[in-house]
Structures are given as C-alpha cells and as structure tokens.
C-alpha cells in the first residue's frame, strides 16, 4: 500500500533581536525551541532585561512560524498556555502585558500583531481583570477597529471555513495559509467583544464607535451569512449586542449624531436606518438564543441579546422588526428557558420575563394566537403553590404583569405554521 506523504513545509530562517539565528524544519524542533526559550536560569533571579528578552524571543518565533506550526486552534492554545504557565507570566504578567501593548502599538508586522493579540486574548480568558484595565486597552481599541474594517472578499474568507478560529472548523487547504488579514479581523472582533463585555465605557469612550463603524458591523453580518463556518458571523453579532449594552448603560443624553426623531442608542439608531437590510442579523440573533447552552459564556450572550430585544420591542418603529415566524421561534425559546432555568439563574429568568411582556403586547404576537395556552401555563407555574414554597417577589410581579396583558384575548389574525 502506498501512503501519501504529508506536504513538506519549507524551512524559514529567523534571527531574533539578540542575533540568534533559528532554522526550524520540523514541528518537533519548533515546540522544543518554544519550551527552551521559556526556561530561565535557576541560579539567580532573572533581570527585567532577561524577562523582556524571553518574551520577545517567544513572540518572534511564534510570529515567524505560526503559519507552519500553529495552524489549528489547539496548537495556538497550547503555545500560549506554555507562555502563560511560564515564570515570566506567573510572576511578571503586568510587565509582560505592558510590553505586549507597546509592541502592538508600534509594530507594522501583521504576523506579530496576530501573536500579540492572541496573547492578550488568552491571558484575558485566564485573568479577566486584565481585560478591565481601561488605561491599557484605550489605545488598543482603535487598532482593533482598524483591523475589523479591513475589506476581505467573503468568498476568499469562506475558502478557509472561517480561518480555523473554531475548534470545529475544518481547514480545507493545508498547503495554503489562511490570509493574515482574515485571522487578524476575526481576533480583533473577539477581543473587542471581550473588552466591551467586562468594561464600563463612558459616553466619551463610546464616541469612537460611530455610526459608520456600527453600520459596517451590520454589513459584515450580512456579507458573511453564507459562510460555511458561522463562527465569525456570530462573533460580530455578539459584539453588536455588547455595544448595545454599553450604550444603554452609558445613558447617552443629547447626541449630535442623532436626529430629533431617532433614539440616542447608536446601535438601535443605525439598525432603524437599515430596516429591510439586516434580515440576517435578526434571524441569527434568534438562532443563537435558541442554541445557547447554560454555560457562563452562553448565559452572558443570552442576557445581551435579550436586552437588545427589549429595546427593539419597546422602540417606536422597531417593534415589528422581526418576521412573525421568527417571533414564534422566540416564544418557543422563552417557554423552554422559563421552564429549564434553575433558581441559581433567577436573574436571567427575570430578564426573560421582562422581555416577554413587550414581545406579547408590542409585536405581531398581540394578534397571533401562538401557544398562548402554553405561555399562560408556564407563567402560572412560576408562581403556583406560593403557600408551600417561597416565590420570589420580583418573579411574582413580572409574571403578573405578563398575565395582565390583553394579548390573551386579542382576535386571531395570523397563525404561525
């Protein structure tokens, strides 16, 4: 039997800032060099210069060879875990992060930026407080936005099934590296989401996310709707709903960018101008809510989506943004989640109840008899048997508000299929 030989990977020569020349020809050699770089001398405490040099050598080697040996998500994850588990990050993470931010602001090498962004991302996954450092991230946000705005042909991007940013992604063309612009854009969206998710941005901070940028994010959702790997599409939607939360919390007052008859929330304002042009955004947002699991990340995402739904359902001119069939899917999701969420997730259940009222009274569902009996049964079950069990007073108030709506008796004009 003849076995196909794996494609040969051409060797690259790299010289680091110390003049050390690396010629990596195999994956084993690459991983061995990465591990050796991170080994600090045991005899004396390392100097700051040694720490900085170790970080720079690791980053340079990774940036030079990532297209050869860090193609898959698992390979990337393993490499950065080596770095984060090393002494330079275990005991000197603040200094290392400052070095990385400085390098990111000054380098023009996209491959180095790719590695720098990943380091910040994985470090943030381990230590969320690093993402909350406003002073550190303020100069990085415009840089991330620039990479999001890079125009990429969706057909070219889809060739790589999303560039392998998902554990389930499949890279079809192992001989053809994913364009670095694709990788940088994907990572920039993810980093922006992570930062916006944990920081409380002021009205001044949010000015950088202008109408044009928000509009471009909505365009991205539509442009990437047919990609076989939906990871990037969903990442952009998560960023949009997270920015909506930021604008809600900031409570922006008069906004010179808004007309007198438009909402101050920039996400809603832009979406209102795009009526009829953002079908995919609404459909995929509901699909994400429907597919969400009870993991911390998915529950955070649910909360962000629900808050945007509430704003849309209660904003004049936007309450009928969704198609009726999509609203019926939402009803199914609400019935399921209200039944499945445990008491430990009471806050999320309350959010579902807060959104359910305008969903039933402000949208087409006020005239659509879709699963009304099931809705009423589920609502009543949340406050039943109050004489033998404790019923949260907020739950009771929200349920009674939902049950008091006139949606239960409205005439039937449309029936969901």
Secondary structure, 3 states (H helix, E strand, C coil): CCCCCCCCCCCEEEECCCCCEEEECCHHHHHHHHHHHCCCCCCCCCCHHHHHHHHHHHHHHHHHHHHHHCCCHHHHHHHHHHHHHCHHHHCCHHHHHHHHHHHHHHCCCHHHHHHHHHHHHHHHHHCHHHHHCHHHHHHHHHHHHHHHCCCCCHHHHHCCHHHHCCCCCCCCCCCCCCCHHHHHHHHHHHHHHHHHHHCCCCHHHHCCCCHHHHHHHHHHHHHCCCCCCCHHHHHHHHHHHHHHHHHHHHCCCCCCCCCCCCCCCHHHHHHHHCCCCCHHHHHHHHHHHHHCCCCHHHHHHHHHHHHHHHHHHHCCCCCCCCCHHHHHHHHHHHHHHHHHCCHHHHHHHHHHHHHHHHHHHCCHHHHECCCHHHHHHHHHHHHCCCCCCCCCHHHHHHHHHHHCCHHHCCCCCECCC
